Amino acid sequence: MNLPHRVVVTGLGQVAPHGRDVAAGFEALLAGRSAIGLHTVGEPPHATTLASAVCEGFDAAAELGRPRAATMDRVSQLSALAARSAWADAGLAAEGALTATERERACVMWGTGAGGIQTLERGYRDLFLKGRPRISPLSVVMGMNNAAASQLALLLGLGGACFTYSVACASSAVAIGEAMRRVRWGECTVALAGGGEAALPYGTVKAWQSMQVLAEADDSGSAAGVCRPFDADRRGLVLGEGAAALVLEAREHALARGARIYAELAGAGSSCDHQHLSAPDAGGQLRALQAALQDAGASPDEVAYVNAHGTATAEGDPVEIDALRRLFGARAGAVAVSATKSLHGHLMGAAGALEALVTTLAVHTGHLPPTAHLSQLDPACAGLDHVVGRGRRDTGLQLALSNSFAFGGSNQVLVFRRAEPA
């Protein structure tokens, strides 16, 4: 049996509401700058305007080539650009960076909740609203949930396992955890992990609106501050789109090639609430938190920061805080917590990947991003050290958690540890 390897993060990439520059995006979070605005989806007369966080300023055809981009749904385009950035950031884009054998064993573990739903909705509109007799013959391969992962393997020439995880809002966090285990046990020395989501077509938005959980613009018509996790006056969640990628690598392999190491991915823990399709359960979340720390060989006393799932819903926020209070006990008030969805929205299947990237940078830099727009703490969410307004410096940060809790009761927690000197 292979001996376990320590797993480190050596590359980061994103196409996010705050842009594509990972460092600049993190600085925007620390400054409390919101990427949430008002956007209209759909075509008249079937159109609706909502507070959301979208990705702008990229040209997939120019960057990927028009023929390749034409075979991709928007989620695959976002994923490809984020993954390619992470691969380059890890120093793996250069010729000979990996041996032929390493490349043939390199894994892709990707998450998405809705897959190529824009392609599917376009086909339905063409058939049923526009009366066209046929739709694009590429609809199946563009719309399938594993399309993005397959495109990444094609783009980067990676021949190892190529899997897609579709676990609602925990999808990409699950993908990252599964990639960690493959590297840990020597199935590959390098893995590309993360997720993408572009689930903002008209039909999907209307489905979310029917659940009555979306925040709406305030009386001034502004949407920037409407996502308020843990606030007594929170209005609901804000949908977003984007992709984020992490390159995971066996520590000894990264050191041997002189790679920069952002942090160690020390553990992952999963659970199922088995209670309700959409209502969260603190007991189930607690089991995932405990499992993640056990997997990392760490105790709750070592945790200094939690990047919370924090969707700004009246039901979800107090349950997550309850789980954290139960985990940390008497020292809960000393543990910093924040929900960056307040600034970049809820990327659904890609949320776990973007928040894992943010948590990695928090551990790497010692800076904690805030929960923005939190002005009146809900008493049900009290008991932890909420990072409010702007970021905070914590030079002693050694261990942090990233929480992802999904519809269906699926919970995933990732543990990041500050990297040791070589």
BELNOR-V338451 format. One record per residue. N is the residue number from 0. RES is the residue in one small letter. PHI is phi in radians with two decimals (* if undefined). Layout:
N|RES|PHI + N|RES|PHI
This chain:
0|m|* + 1|n|-1.15 + 2|l|-1.33 + 3|p|-1.20 + 4|h|-1.86 + 5|r|-1.32 + 6|v|-1.95 + 7|v|-2.18 + 8|v|-1.71 + 9|t|-2.05 + 10|g|-2.59 + 11|l|-2.33 + 12|g|-2.65 + 13|q|-2.62 + 14|v|-2.21 + 15|a|-2.25 + 16|p|-0.98 + 17|h|-1.54 + 18|g|1.95 + 19|r|-1.83 + 20|d|-1.39 + 21|v|-1.07 + 22|a|-1.15 + 23|a|-1.15 + 24|g|-1.11 + 25|f|-1.16 + 26|e|-1.09 + 27|a|-1.10 + 28|l|-1.12 + 29|l|-1.07 + 30|a|-1.44 + 31|g|1.31 + 32|r|-1.51 + 33|s|-1.50 + 34|a|-1.85 + 35|i|-1.58 + 36|g|-2.57 + 37|l|-1.64 + 38|h|-2.41 + 39|t|-1.83 + 40|v|-2.07 + 41|g|1.55 + 42|e|-2.08 + 43|p|-0.97 + 44|p|-1.47 + 45|h|-1.73 + 46|a|-2.54 + 47|t|-2.61 + 48|t|-1.92 + 49|l|-2.59 + 50|a|-1.27 + 51|s|-2.76 + 52|a|-2.19 + 53|v|-2.06 + 54|c|-1.74 + 55|e|-2.26 + 56|g|1.39 + 57|f|-2.35 + 58|d|-2.19 + 59|a|-1.09 + 60|a|-1.12 + 61|a|-1.21 + 62|e|-1.52 + 63|l|-1.82 + 64|g|1.65 + 65|r|-1.04 + 66|p|-1.08 + 67|r|-1.20 + 68|a|-1.06 + 69|a|-1.20 + 70|t|-1.65 + 71|m|-2.07 + 72|d|-1.17 + 73|r|-0.99 + 74|v|-1.12 + 75|s|-1.25 + 76|q|-1.11 + 77|l|-1.03 + 78|s|-1.12 + 79|a|-1.11 + 80|l|-1.20 + 81|a|-1.15 + 82|a|-1.15 + 83|r|-1.11 + 84|s|-1.12 + 85|a|-1.12 + 86|w|-1.09 + 87|a|-1.20 + 88|d|-1.07 + 89|a|-1.38 + 90|g|1.35 + 91|l|-1.82 + 92|a|-1.42 + 93|a|-1.25 + 94|e|-1.04 + 95|g|1.45 + 96|a|-1.10 + 97|l|-2.11 + 98|t|-1.25 + 99|a|-1.04 + 100|t|-1.17 + 101|e|-1.09 + 102|r|-1.16 + 103|e|-1.23 + 104|r|-1.86 + 105|a|-1.18 + 106|c|-1.73 + 107|v|-2.10 + 108|m|-2.12 + 109|w|-2.21 + 110|g|-2.14 + 111|t|-2.78 + 112|g|-1.49 + 113|a|-1.99 + 114|g|1.04 + 115|g|-1.47 + 116|i|-1.23 + 117|q|-1.17 + 118|t|-1.11 + 119|l|-1.13 + 120|e|-1.17 + 121|r|-1.05 + 122|g|-1.12 + 123|y|-1.11 + 124|r|-1.13 + 125|d|-1.10 + 126|l|-1.30 + 127|f|-1.71 + 128|l|-1.74 + 129|k|-1.72 + 130|g|1.19 + 131|r|-1.33 + 132|p|-1.34 + 133|r|-2.62 + 134|i|-2.03 + 135|s|-1.02 + 136|p|-1.16 + 137|l|-1.56 + 138|s|-1.03 + 139|v|-1.16 + 140|v|-1.32 + 141|m|-1.47 + 142|g|-1.60 + 143|m|-1.15 + 144|n|-1.09 + 145|n|-1.59 + 146|a|-1.07 + 147|a|-1.09 + 148|a|-1.05 + 149|s|-1.13 + 150|q|-1.12 + 151|l|-1.16 + 152|a|-1.09 + 153|l|-1.15 + 154|l|-1.12 + 155|l|-1.79 + 156|g|1.19 + 157|l|-1.81 + 158|g|-1.86 + 159|g|-1.45 + 160|a|-1.01 + 161|c|-2.28 + 162|f|-2.12 + 163|t|-2.04 + 164|y|-2.00 + 165|s|-2.10 + 166|v|-2.28 + 167|a|0.87 + 168|c|-1.33 + 169|a|-1.78 + 170|s|-0.93 + 171|s|-1.34 + 172|a|-1.16 + 173|v|-1.10 + 174|a|-1.03 + 175|i|-1.16 + 176|g|-1.09 + 177|e|-1.21 + 178|a|-1.11 + 179|m|-0.97 + 180|r|-1.16 + 181|r|-1.17 + 182|v|-1.24 + 183|r|-0.98 + 184|w|-1.76 + 185|g|1.35 + 186|e|-1.24 + 187|c|-2.71 + 188|t|-1.65 + 189|v|-2.36 + 190|a|-2.41 + 191|l|-1.76 + 192|a|-2.38 + 193|g|2.73 + 194|g|-3.05 + 195|g|-2.47 + 196|e|-2.67 + 197|a|-2.48 + 198|a|-1.76 + 199|l|-2.08 + 200|p|-1.28 + 201|y|-0.95 + 202|g|-1.09 + 203|t|-1.17 + 204|v|-1.07 + 205|k|-1.11 + 206|a|-1.14 + 207|w|-1.13 + 208|q|-1.08 + 209|s|-1.18 + 210|m|-1.36 + 211|q|1.04 + 212|v|-2.08 + 213|l|-1.59 + 214|a|-1.29 + 215|e|-2.00 + 216|a|-1.05 + 217|d|-1.34 + 218|d|-1.10 + 219|s|-1.42 + 220|g|1.53 + 221|s|-1.51 + 222|a|-2.01 + 223|a|-1.03 + 224|g|-1.91 + 225|v|-1.44 + 226|c|-1.61 + 227|r|-2.26 + 228|p|-0.99 + 229|f|1.23 + 230|d|-1.50 + 231|a|-1.10 + 232|d|-1.85 + 233|r|-1.14 + 234|r|-1.98 + 235|g|2.15 + 236|l|-1.50 + 237|v|-2.15 + 238|l|-1.31 + 239|g|-2.48 + 240|e|-2.37 + 241|g|2.63 + 242|a|-2.63 + 243|a|-2.52 + 244|a|-2.33 + 245|l|-2.13 + 246|v|-1.68 + 247|l|-1.86 + 248|e|-2.64 + 249|a|-1.09 + 250|r|-0.99 + 251|e|-1.17 + 252|h|-1.20 + 253|a|-1.10 + 254|l|-1.14 + 255|a|-1.11 + 256|r|-1.73 + 257|g|1.25 + 258|a|-1.31 + 259|r|-1.26 + 260|i|-1.97 + 261|y|-1.35 + 262|a|-2.94 + 263|e|-1.71 + 264|l|-1.56 + 265|a|-1.58 + 266|g|-3.00 + 267|a|-2.58 + 268|g|-2.41 + 269|s|-2.24 + 270|s|-2.80 + 271|c|-2.20 + 272|d|-1.09 + 273|h|0.80 + 274|q|-2.13 + 275|h|-2.84 + 276|l|-1.24 + 277|s|-2.29 + 278|a|-1.52 + 279|p|-1.32 + 280|d|-2.37 + 281|a|-1.12 + 282|g|-1.11 + 283|g|-1.16 + 284|q|-1.13 + 285|l|-1.06 + 286|r|-1.08 + 287|a|-1.16 + 288|l|-1.07 + 289|q|-1.16 + 290|a|-1.12 + 291|a|-1.13 + 292|l|-1.17 + 293|q|-1.10 + 294|d|-1.10 + 295|a|-1.47 + 296|g|1.16 + 297|a|-2.15 + 298|s|-1.99 + 299|p|-0.98 + 300|d|-1.15 + 301|e|-1.51 + 302|v|-1.35 + 303|a|-1.91 + 304|y|-2.57 + 305|v|-2.21 + 306|n|-1.51 + 307|a|-1.34 + 308|h|-1.11 + 309|g|0.64 + 310|t|-1.52 + 311|a|1.28 + 312|t|-1.86 + 313|a|-1.13 + 314|e|-1.53 + 315|g|-1.33 + 316|d|-1.05 + 317|p|-1.10 + 318|v|-1.15 + 319|e|-1.12 + 320|i|-1.12 + 321|d|-1.04 + 322|a|-1.07 + 323|l|-1.20 + 324|r|-1.05 + 325|r|-1.20 + 326|l|-1.20 + 327|f|-1.60 + 328|g|1.05 + 329|a|-1.14 + 330|r|-1.68 + 331|a|-0.96 + 332|g|-1.15 + 333|a|-1.68 + 334|v|-1.73 + 335|a|-1.29 + 336|v|-2.47 + 337|s|-2.66 + 338|a|-2.16 + 339|t|-1.34 + 340|k|-1.00 + 341|s|-1.05 + 342|l|-2.01 + 343|h|-2.00 + 344|g|1.32 + 345|h|-1.73 + 346|l|-1.46 + 347|m|0.91 + 348|g|-1.08 + 349|a|-1.68 + 350|a|-1.05 + 351|g|-1.06 + 352|a|-1.23 + 353|l|-1.12 + 354|e|-1.28 + 355|a|-1.15 + 356|l|-1.07 + 357|v|-1.10 + 358|t|-1.15 + 359|t|-1.00 + 360|l|-1.21 + 361|a|-1.07 + 362|v|-1.16 + 363|h|-1.19 + 364|t|-1.74 + 365|g|1.32 + 366|h|-2.01 + 367|l|-1.82 + 368|p|-1.30 + 369|p|-1.70 + 370|t|-1.57 + 371|a|-1.35 + 372|h|1.15 + 373|l|-1.56 + 374|s|-1.99 + 375|q|-2.34 + 376|l|-1.12 + 377|d|-1.12 + 378|p|-0.94 + 379|a|-1.24 + 380|c|-1.91 + 381|a|-1.39 + 382|g|1.99 + 383|l|-2.05 + 384|d|-1.58 + 385|h|-1.27 + 386|v|-1.45 + 387|v|-2.06 + 388|g|1.43 + 389|r|-2.20 + 390|g|-1.18 + 391|r|-2.40 + 392|r|-1.53 + 393|d|-2.47 + 394|t|-1.22 + 395|g|-1.63 + 396|l|-1.07 + 397|q|-2.07 + 398|l|-2.46 + 399|a|-2.43 + 400|l|-2.00 + 401|s|-2.18 + 402|n|-1.73 + 403|s|-2.41 + 404|f|-2.19 + 405|a|-2.01 + 406|f|-0.95 + 407|g|1.56 + 408|g|1.43 + 409|s|-1.53 + 410|n|-2.08 + 411|q|-2.46 + 412|v|-2.20 + 413|l|-1.96 + 414|v|-2.03 + 415|f|-2.02 + 416|r|-2.11 + 417|r|-1.01 + 418|a|-1.20 + 419|e|-1.38 + 420|p|-1.03 + 421|a|-1.10
